[in-house]
Amino acid sequence: MTNIIRNITIIAHVDHGKTTLIDNLMKQSGSFRENEVVDERLMDSGELEKERGITILAKPASINWKDSRINIIDTPGHRDFAAEVERVLSMADGALLLIDSAEGVMPQTKFVLAKALKQGLKPIVIINKMDKPDQRADDVLNETFDLFVSLDASEEQLDFPVIYASGRSGWADKEINGSRENLNPLLNLVIEHVKPSNFDKTKPFAMLSTLLYADSYLGRSLVGRISQGTAKANQQIKAINLDGEKVDEGRLTKIFRYEGTKKVPIEIGEAGDIVIVAGLEKANVADTICDLEINEPIKATPIDPPTMSIKVTVNSSPLAGTEGKKLTSTQIRERLIQESENNVGISFSENEGKDAFEISGRGELMLEILLTQMRREGFEMTVSPPKVLYKKNESGEKLEPIEEITMDLDEEYSSKVIDSINRRKGKLIDLKDTGKNKKRLIFHAPTRGLMGYTSRFLTLTKGTGIINRTFHSYGAFEGEMEGRRNGALISMEQGKAVAFAIFNLQARGEMFITHNDPVYAGMIVGLTPKPGDMIINVMKGKKLTNMRTQGTDENVVLTPVRKMSIAEQLSMLNTDEALEITPISCRLRKAILDPHERKRSEKSGAAA
C-alpha cells in the first residue's frame, strides 16, 4: 500500500475533454491489465451519460503513480449539474482545470474555477485538445490568466503551472511543441504541485458524506474523504446532520476504496483517503459520519439554490395505466424523495394531500434527466409547465434568475439571434469578432425567457451555432413576457388517428401525431401558426359511396413528425397545459380535458 495520498478533482466546461483525459491517464498508469477490455468514456457509467456523451454524476477513481496514490474525481461540465461540482471540491487537495485550446474560456469554466478558488485550491491549468487545427493556445492562456485575476485569485493561485495536452491522443507536455510522448509529464506535475493530504490519524474517526450510492447488496453507501482518524470495519459509528443532531447510528459493515474505477474492500480507511462506507440506512449527503464520541459536524460547502421547478402528479389521462407499471402517487412520491436525498441540486415539496409534488432544480436538463430516468423505470405521470423560482430583496422587490449566455456563430446569423434574445428580455453584454466571419455574443437574460431556446437557436443558425448557458445572478424582474404564439390543435374524441384526417389537417399547422397513434379528447395533437386553440377530428376517414369502396390510406403522404425532447415539450406548454409522460410516449395535453369544463375555468379565471 502506498503511503502518500493526493486527491485531485478535474473541472472544466462541458465537452472540454475531462472524461477522455481520465480514460488515458488510467490506461497509461497501469490501472488495467494489458489484455483487459476497457470501454471508452469509462467514467461515464450511467446509461444516460453514455447516450448523451455528458457526465451527470461526479465519480471518484484512483491511480498509483511513483510513491503516491492519486484519487481523481471526475465532475460534470454542464451547468445544470453544478451542484455535483460544488460538493466534491471539499474532497480535493488540488484541481486540474481543463480548457479547450480552440474554444478557450467558457461560461462553465468561470463557474467551476470560482468555486475551486473559493475552496482554496491551487489549480493546474491544462490547455487541452492541442491537436485541433484551429488551436490558439497562447491566446487561451492569456484569457485564462485574465479569468484568474477577475475572480480575485491569490498571488499563489495566480502562479499556476501550465501544461499542454491532447487527452484523446494521450500526451501532455510543458512545451507547446514538446515531444508529445505520453501523459507522464502531467502525472509528474501533479506529484510536484499538489500537496498530499495531511490529516491527524490519532483523532476519532470523522468524514463528511459527499456522495450517496444505492446498492441492492450493500444498501446505502456513502462516499467521502476521511477528515481525521481511521475507519475500521465493524466499529460503531453514527451520523449527525449540519445542526449536530444524530440522524442514525450503527455498525460500519463495509469499507471500500477505489482502485482504478473498481471498489475494493479494505479493513482500515486512513485519514485523507476517499472511501465508501456502508452500515447506515438513514444517513444522507452532507451528514458527518463519525465515531460515537464526536458531536460537532464537519462544515459543508453551501450549495447554490435551485432556479426552476415543475409539479408532478399521477397520470390522469384516459390512457393512464396502458404503458407503465408505476402509476400511484405513493410510488411517485417515494421516487422523488429518494432523488432529493441523493441529489443535492434538487429539492422536494408536496401538497397537504400528498398527491402533487414539486421538484426544483438548476435547469431544464437536470429536470429532464430525472423525468427520463423515471419513465425508464416504468413511471407514468403528468408534469406541469416549468416555472422559475423568484426571490424578494430587502426592499420587497421581485427578483428573478438571470443567466449568462455565450454564443459562437457565423456572422450572417448574428442579427436574427440578437433579435430573438431581445424579445426574451435579454441584453447584449459583449460582442467579439473571433475570426473567419464568426462572432461570439454574450447576453444576460431571464431564465424564464430561455426555456426551450436551444432548439430555436439551432434553427436560427442552421445547426452550426454553439450556445452555452450558466447561472449569473438574481436580478430585477424584467416584466411580463410573451408566451407561445401558436394555438393548440386539440383532439375532440378518443380513438386512433387516421392518416386521411391528418393529411387534410396538415395545412392548418404542425401535427405531432401520425397514423394509428392513440389520441383522446383534450390531447394536443399539433400547433396552429396563429393564436387561438382549435378542436379537430383526427379520426375522420374516407367516406363510402356507391361508386367506390373505402380505400386504404396507402397513397396519403404525411409530413414526418418532429421528434422533441422532454425539455422541448415542457418549454412549449402554456399555463393551462401539461405533459403526459409514460415509458413509451410523451403527449401534450390540456390540464382540463373536458372542453366545457375548460371554458368554465377560463371564464371564472377571467372574472377573478
Secondary structure, DSSP 8 states (H G I E B T S, - for coil): --SEEEEEEEEESTTSSHHHHHHHHHHHTT-S-TT----TTTT--SHHHHHHT---S-EEEEEEETTEEEEEEE---SGGGHHHHHHHGGG-SEEEEEEETTT-S-HHHHHHHHHHHHTT---EEEEE-TT-TT--HHHHHHHHHHHHHHTT--HHHHS--EEEEETTTTEEESSTTS----SHHHHHHHHHHS------SSS--EEE--EEEEETTTEEEEEEEEEESEEETT-EEEEE-TTS-EEEEEE--EEEEEEBTEEEE-SEEETT-EEEEE--SS--TT-EEEETT--S-----------EEEEEE---STTTTSS-SB-SHHHHHHHHHHHHHH-TT-EEEE-TTS-EEEEEESSHHHHHHHHHHHHHTTB-EEE---EE--EE-TT--EEEEEEEEEEEEEGGGHHHHHHHHHTTT-EEEEEEEEETTEEEEEEEEEGGG-TTHHHHHHHHTTT--EEEEEEEEEEE---------S-EEEE-S-EE--HHHHHHHGGGSEE---TT-EE-TTBEEEE-SSSS-EEE-TT------SSS----STT----------HHHHHHH--TTEEEEE-SS-EEEEESS-SHHHHHHHHHHHHH-
